[in-house]
């Protein structure tokens, strides 16, 4: 199957889970970033032995980002970030695996109590 397609950015990451939760349409540049992000998330999933990952938050349009109190210059607004959790892995497991994925190694990795933020934006940035 070819990606992106009508429903997915990559094999395991759907448009539904990575697109903005407000239901808006992402601009073309953001969709291109989301495709690159999804392909990088596939590498992260591979680092975790194929463990499924849940995307808590992917792209956020500026209005939705403001509504939820996101950072004013969030990589989520560019379609370059995802907040992830998993049933079989801890946030620390995800963070450790992300440090082995080149795009995240040179981007952002943030550890929170219930999820891990990863992004393919400029970096490296860690928190």
N, CA and C of each residue as an Amber inpcrd file, in Angstrom:
protein
   381
   0.8450000  -1.1790000   0.0000000   0.0000000   0.0000000   0.0000000
   0.8920000   1.2460000   0.0000000   0.4420000   2.2750000  -0.6430000
   1.1840000   3.5220000  -0.7520000   0.7040000   4.5080000   0.3090000
   1.6510000   5.1950000   0.9190000   1.3350000   6.2090000   1.9450000
   1.9590000   7.5310000   1.5480000   1.3350000   8.6430000   1.8640000
   0.0250000   8.7500000   2.5080000  -1.0890000   8.3810000   1.5270000
  -2.2340000   8.0290000   2.1040000  -3.4110000   7.7590000   1.2930000
  -4.6180000   8.4400000   1.9510000  -5.7920000   8.0680000   1.5640000
  -6.9970000   8.7470000   2.0560000  -7.1660000   8.6510000   3.5720000
  -6.7230000   7.5430000   4.1750000  -6.9640000   7.3270000   5.6050000
  -5.7110000   7.3320000   6.4770000  -4.5320000   7.1180000   5.8770000
  -3.3170000   6.9630000   6.6760000  -2.1470000   7.7920000   6.1390000
  -1.3180000   8.2580000   7.0870000  -0.0470000   8.8860000   6.7290000
   1.0360000   7.8300000   6.5720000   0.8860000   6.7160000   7.3050000
   1.8390000   5.6040000   7.2340000   1.0850000   4.3370000   7.6180000
   1.7790000   3.2210000   7.6320000   1.1150000   1.9430000   7.8960000
   0.3470000   1.9190000   9.2160000   0.9430000   2.4320000  10.2750000
   0.3250000   2.3260000  11.6000000  -0.2180000   3.6390000  12.1540000
  -0.1060000   4.7300000  11.4170000  -0.5480000   6.0320000  11.9310000
  -1.5450000   6.6630000  10.9670000  -2.7830000   6.7400000  11.4420000
  -3.8810000   7.2170000  10.6020000  -3.9830000   8.7410000  10.6300000
  -4.6550000   9.2510000   9.6260000  -4.9260000  10.6850000   9.5830000
  -5.8240000  11.0700000  10.7530000  -6.7650000  10.2220000  11.0830000
  -7.6840000  10.5150000  12.1900000  -6.9370000  10.7720000  13.5030000
  -5.9070000   9.9770000  13.7780000  -5.2070000  10.1480000  15.0510000
  -4.1820000  11.2680000  15.0280000  -3.6520000  11.6190000  13.8550000
  -2.6370000  12.6720000  13.7880000  -3.2020000  14.0440000  13.4450000
  -4.3930000  14.0970000  12.8410000  -4.9810000  15.3900000  12.4800000
  -5.5310000  16.1040000  13.7120000  -5.7890000  17.3980000  13.5670000
  -6.2650000  18.2280000  14.6740000  -7.5810000  17.6920000  15.2300000
  -7.6830000  17.6880000  16.5460000  -8.8860000  17.1980000  17.2140000
 -10.0950000  18.1050000  17.0140000  -9.9020000  19.3200000  16.5110000
 -11.0380000  20.2250000  16.2930000 -11.7690000  19.8900000  14.9980000
 -11.1590000  19.0550000  14.1490000 -11.8040000  18.6480000  12.9090000
 -11.4850000  19.5130000  11.7030000 -10.6200000  20.5100000  11.8510000
 -10.2670000  21.3760000  10.7190000  -9.3930000  20.6260000   9.7130000
  -9.2880000  21.1660000   8.5270000  -8.4080000  20.6040000   7.5090000
  -7.0150000  21.2000000   7.6660000  -6.0130000  20.3410000   7.6480000
  -4.6380000  20.8070000   7.7540000  -4.1810000  21.3660000   6.4130000
  -3.4070000  22.4540000   6.4270000  -2.8230000  22.9630000   5.1830000
  -1.8920000  21.9150000   4.5610000  -1.6600000  22.0240000   3.2650000
  -0.8300000  21.0630000   2.5390000   0.5560000  20.9150000   3.1720000
   1.1840000  22.0140000   3.5460000   2.5250000  21.9430000   4.1550000
   2.4840000  21.1400000   5.4540000   1.4280000  21.3010000   6.2150000
   1.2820000  20.5430000   7.4670000   1.0900000  19.0610000   7.1500000
   0.2880000  18.7430000   6.1410000   0.0910000  17.3380000   5.7660000
   1.4140000  16.7010000   5.3380000   2.2450000  17.4460000   4.6500000
   3.5610000  16.9270000   4.2670000   4.4120000  16.6750000   5.5070000
   4.3550000  17.5850000   6.4720000   5.0830000  17.3840000   7.7270000
   4.5360000  16.1710000   8.4800000   3.2080000  16.0130000   8.4850000
   2.6040000  14.8750000   9.1790000   3.0250000  13.5510000   8.5430000
   3.1850000  13.5410000   7.2340000   3.6690000  12.3320000   6.5680000
   5.0910000  12.0150000   7.0300000   5.9510000  13.0220000   7.0700000
   7.3250000  12.8160000   7.5460000   7.3240000  12.3780000   9.0090000
   6.4740000  12.9890000   9.8230000   6.3730000  12.6190000  11.2340000
   5.9220000  11.1620000  11.3640000   4.8930000  10.7750000  10.6160000
   4.3790000   9.4030000  10.7060000   5.4500000   8.3890000  10.3150000
   6.2180000   8.6840000   9.2790000   7.2800000   7.7660000   8.8740000
   8.3450000   7.6460000   9.9760000   8.5740000   8.7380000  10.6750000
   9.5270000   8.7150000  11.7880000   8.9330000   7.9700000  12.9820000
   7.6310000   8.1250000  13.2000000   6.9660000   7.3640000  14.2630000
   7.0280000   5.8610000  13.9850000   7.0050000   5.4780000  12.7140000
   7.1640000   4.0590000  12.3610000   8.5280000   3.5450000  12.8290000
   9.5620000   4.3560000  12.6680000  10.9030000   3.9720000  13.1330000
  10.9230000   3.8310000  14.6510000  10.2340000   4.7400000  15.3370000
  10.1480000   4.6560000  16.7970000   9.4280000   3.3710000  17.2090000
   8.3430000   3.0880000  16.5330000   7.5890000   1.8550000  16.8140000
   8.4870000   0.6390000  16.6190000   9.2980000   0.6400000  15.5630000
  10.2370000  -0.4570000  15.3210000  11.2500000  -0.5730000  16.4630000
  11.7420000   0.5690000  16.9510000  12.6940000   0.5640000  18.0780000
  12.0750000  -0.0700000  19.3230000  10.7650000   0.0100000  19.4120000
  10.0430000  -0.5590000  20.5550000   9.5490000  -1.9780000  20.2610000
  10.1320000  -2.6140000  19.2490000   9.7800000  -3.9880000  18.9230000
   8.4050000  -4.1450000  18.2850000   7.9150000  -3.0940000  17.6460000
   6.6050000  -3.1600000  17.0030000   5.4440000  -2.8710000  17.9310000
   5.7500000  -2.4200000  19.1260000   4.7070000  -2.1080000  20.1060000
   3.8120000  -0.9820000  19.6060000   2.4940000  -1.1830000  19.6360000
   1.5830000  -0.1070000  19.2300000   1.7310000   1.1300000  20.1160000
   1.6270000   2.2860000  19.4860000   1.6910000   3.5550000  20.2030000
   0.3790000   4.3010000  20.0070000  -0.0430000   4.9900000  21.0380000
  -1.2580000   5.8040000  20.9710000  -0.8500000   7.2670000  20.8240000
  -1.4040000   7.9450000  19.8240000  -1.1410000   9.3670000  19.6330000
  -2.1830000  10.1500000  20.4270000  -1.7390000  10.7630000  21.5140000
  -2.6330000  11.5910000  22.3230000  -2.9310000  12.9060000  21.6220000
  -1.9150000  13.4420000  20.9480000  -2.0530000  14.7070000  20.2430000
  -1.0390000  14.7590000  19.1180000  -1.5020000  15.1130000  17.9260000
  -0.6240000  15.3000000  16.7760000  -0.6980000  16.7570000  16.3470000
  -1.1920000  16.9950000  15.1340000  -1.3350000  18.3680000  14.6430000
  -2.3720000  19.1120000  15.4630000  -2.0560000  20.3890000  15.7380000
  -3.0030000  21.3020000  16.3820000  -3.0190000  22.5890000  15.5730000
  -4.1810000  22.9660000  15.0930000  -4.2790000  24.2680000  14.4270000
  -4.0370000  25.3400000  15.4970000  -3.6560000  26.5500000  15.0980000
  -3.3800000  27.5930000  16.0940000  -4.5370000  27.8400000  17.0680000
  -5.7690000  27.8200000  16.5830000  -6.9230000  28.0650000  17.4710000
  -7.0550000  26.9570000  18.5030000  -6.9140000  25.7040000  18.0840000
  -7.0350000  24.5930000  19.0230000  -5.8550000  24.5840000  19.9950000
  -4.6640000  24.8930000  19.4980000  -3.4930000  24.9540000  20.3630000
  -3.6930000  25.9930000  21.4740000  -4.2270000  27.1610000  21.1170000
  -4.5200000  28.1900000  22.1320000  -5.5690000  27.6970000  23.1100000
  -6.6190000  27.0610000  22.5890000  -7.7290000  26.5780000  23.4230000
  -7.2560000  25.6240000  24.5130000  -6.3030000  24.7600000  24.1830000
  -5.8430000  23.7830000  25.1740000  -4.6190000  24.2550000  25.9660000
  -4.1710000  25.4870000  25.6990000  -3.0350000  26.0340000  26.4370000
  -1.6890000  25.5370000  25.9580000  -1.5940000  25.1790000  24.6810000
  -0.3240000  24.7160000  24.1270000   0.6830000  25.8460000  24.0290000
   1.9410000  25.4900000  23.9010000   3.0110000  26.4770000  23.7730000
   2.7830000  27.3340000  22.5290000   3.0150000  28.6390000  22.6250000
   2.7630000  29.5360000  21.4840000   3.5240000  29.1820000  20.2090000
   4.6790000  28.5630000  20.3260000   5.4710000  28.1850000  19.1430000
   5.5790000  26.6600000  19.0170000   4.5410000  25.9700000  19.4420000
   4.5250000  24.5060000  19.4700000   4.7750000  23.8860000  18.0950000
   5.5850000  22.8480000  18.0740000   5.8310000  22.0870000  16.8460000
   4.5560000  21.3540000  16.4020000   3.6080000  21.1790000  17.3100000
   2.3250000  20.5690000  16.9490000   1.6210000  21.3990000  15.8710000
   1.7640000  22.7180000  15.9180000   1.0780000  23.5800000  14.9520000
   1.6730000  23.4780000  13.5490000   2.8360000  22.8900000  13.4370000
   3.4540000  22.6770000  12.1300000   3.2850000  21.2380000  11.6520000
   2.6450000  20.4050000  12.4700000   2.5030000  18.9970000  12.1180000
   3.7820000  18.2130000  12.2930000   4.6470000  18.6970000  13.1700000
   5.9530000  18.0580000  13.3720000   6.0850000  17.3660000  14.7280000
   4.9860000  17.2970000  15.5070000   5.0830000  16.7610000  16.8600000
   3.9380000  15.8090000  17.1770000   4.2190000  14.8880000  18.0840000
   3.2030000  13.9760000  18.5950000   3.4710000  13.7190000  20.0740000
   2.3850000  13.6370000  20.8260000   2.4500000  13.2070000  22.2160000
   1.9680000  11.7640000  22.2320000   2.7980000  10.8720000  22.7890000
   2.5650000   9.4350000  22.6680000   2.4740000   8.7360000  24.0030000
   1.6730000   7.6920000  24.0370000   1.6270000   6.7790000  25.1700000
   1.4360000   5.3770000  24.6060000   1.4900000   4.3950000  25.4700000
   1.2950000   3.0130000  25.0250000   0.8890000   2.1390000  26.1830000
   0.1550000   1.1000000  25.8820000  -0.2830000   0.1700000  26.9380000
   0.8500000  -0.7220000  27.4170000   1.7550000  -1.0420000  26.5110000
   2.8210000  -1.9940000  26.8310000   4.1600000  -1.3280000  27.1230000
   4.1930000   0.0050000  27.0490000   5.4340000   0.7420000  27.2800000
   5.1620000   1.9550000  28.1630000   6.1820000   2.3680000  28.8770000
   6.0710000   3.5530000  29.7280000   6.5420000   4.7790000  28.9550000
   6.2150000   5.9690000  29.4500000   6.7660000   7.1660000  28.8230000
   8.2980000   7.1380000  28.7470000   8.9320000   6.5960000  29.7590000
  10.3930000   6.5010000  29.7570000  10.8760000   5.5420000  28.6720000
  10.1800000   4.4290000  28.4770000  10.5380000   3.5070000  27.3910000
  10.4860000   4.2240000  26.0430000   9.4220000   5.0130000  25.8310000
   9.2680000   5.7370000  24.5680000  10.3830000   6.7610000  24.4220000
  10.6760000   7.4880000  25.4980000  11.7540000   8.4880000  25.4530000
  13.0850000   7.8240000  25.0990000  13.4020000   6.7170000  25.7480000
  14.6700000   6.0330000  25.4910000  14.7600000   5.5410000  24.0500000
  13.6700000   5.0170000  23.5210000  13.6610000   4.5630000  22.1290000
  13.7880000   5.7490000  21.1760000  13.1640000   6.8710000  21.5200000
  13.2200000   8.0640000  20.6570000  14.6430000   8.5680000  20.4940000
  15.4840000   8.3730000  21.4990000  16.8750000   8.8310000  21.3960000
  17.6680000   8.0040000  20.3880000  17.0880000   6.9020000  19.8990000
  17.7520000   6.0600000  18.8950000  17.2390000   6.3360000  17.4830000
  16.2930000   7.2680000  17.3630000  15.7280000   7.6220000  16.0580000
  16.3100000   8.9690000  15.6590000  17.0400000   8.9870000  14.5680000
  17.8120000  10.1530000  14.1610000  17.0000000  11.4500000  14.1530000
  15.8270000  11.4390000  13.5520000  15.0360000  12.6740000  13.4470000
  14.6370000  13.2100000  14.8160000  14.3600000  12.3210000  15.7700000
  14.0240000  12.7770000  17.1200000  15.2810000  13.1590000  17.8930000
  16.3670000  12.4720000  17.6220000  17.6460000  12.8060000  18.2500000
  18.0330000  14.2420000  17.9190000  17.7070000  14.6760000  16.7010000
  18.0050000  16.0410000  16.2710000  16.8120000  16.9720000  16.4240000
  15.7110000  16.4700000  16.9760000  14.5060000  17.2670000  17.2070000
  14.2590000  17.4160000  18.6980000  13.0100000  17.2320000  19.0890000
  12.6490000  17.3950000  20.4940000  12.1330000  16.1090000  21.1090000
  12.5010000  15.8910000  22.3640000  12.0040000  14.7650000  23.1490000
  11.7040000  15.3010000  24.5450000  10.4550000  15.1720000  24.9610000
  10.0440000  15.6490000  26.2750000   9.3250000  14.5600000  27.0440000
   9.7110000  14.3680000  28.2820000   9.1230000  13.3300000  29.1300000
   8.1360000  13.9570000  30.1060000   6.9310000  13.4350000  30.1210000
   5.8730000  13.8500000  31.0420000   5.4180000  12.6190000  31.8200000
   4.6930000  12.8110000  32.9240000   4.2880000  11.6450000  33.7250000
   3.4680000  10.5980000  32.9710000   2.6070000  11.0190000  32.0360000
   1.7150000  10.0590000  31.3770000   1.9550000   9.9160000  29.8730000
   2.8790000  10.6720000  29.3120000   3.1400000  10.5830000  27.8780000
   4.5330000  11.1020000  27.5660000   4.9470000  10.8860000  26.3280000
   6.2150000  11.3970000  25.8240000   5.9370000  12.2450000  24.5940000
   6.5360000  13.4250000  24.5500000   6.4530000  14.2960000  23.3890000
   7.6670000  14.0190000  22.5250000   7.4350000  13.8670000  21.2120000
   8.5250000  13.7710000  20.2460000   8.2280000  14.7320000  19.1080000
   9.2830000  15.3250000  18.5520000   9.0680000  16.1730000  17.3780000
  10.2830000  16.1580000  16.4690000  10.0000000  16.4840000  15.2060000
  11.0300000  16.5200000  14.1760000  11.3990000  17.9630000  13.8370000
  11.1290000  18.8520000  14.7830000  11.4800000  20.2580000  14.5930000
  12.9600000  20.4810000  14.8330000  13.3790000  21.7260000  14.7840000
  14.7950000  22.0190000  15.0190000  15.1890000  21.6870000  16.4570000
  16.3960000  21.3320000  16.6270000  16.8560000  20.9550000  17.9650000
  18.3600000  20.7830000  17.9590000  18.8410000  19.9680000  18.8470000
  18.0900000  19.1290000  19.7680000  17.5700000  19.9010000  20.9740000
  16.4000000  19.4480000  21.4420000  15.7800000  19.9910000  22.6440000
  15.3190000  18.8340000  23.5090000  15.5440000  18.9530000  24.8100000
  15.1510000  17.9020000  25.7590000  14.5240000  18.5260000  26.9910000
  13.5210000  17.8640000  27.5180000  12.9140000  18.2630000  28.7940000
  12.2340000  17.0890000  29.4160000
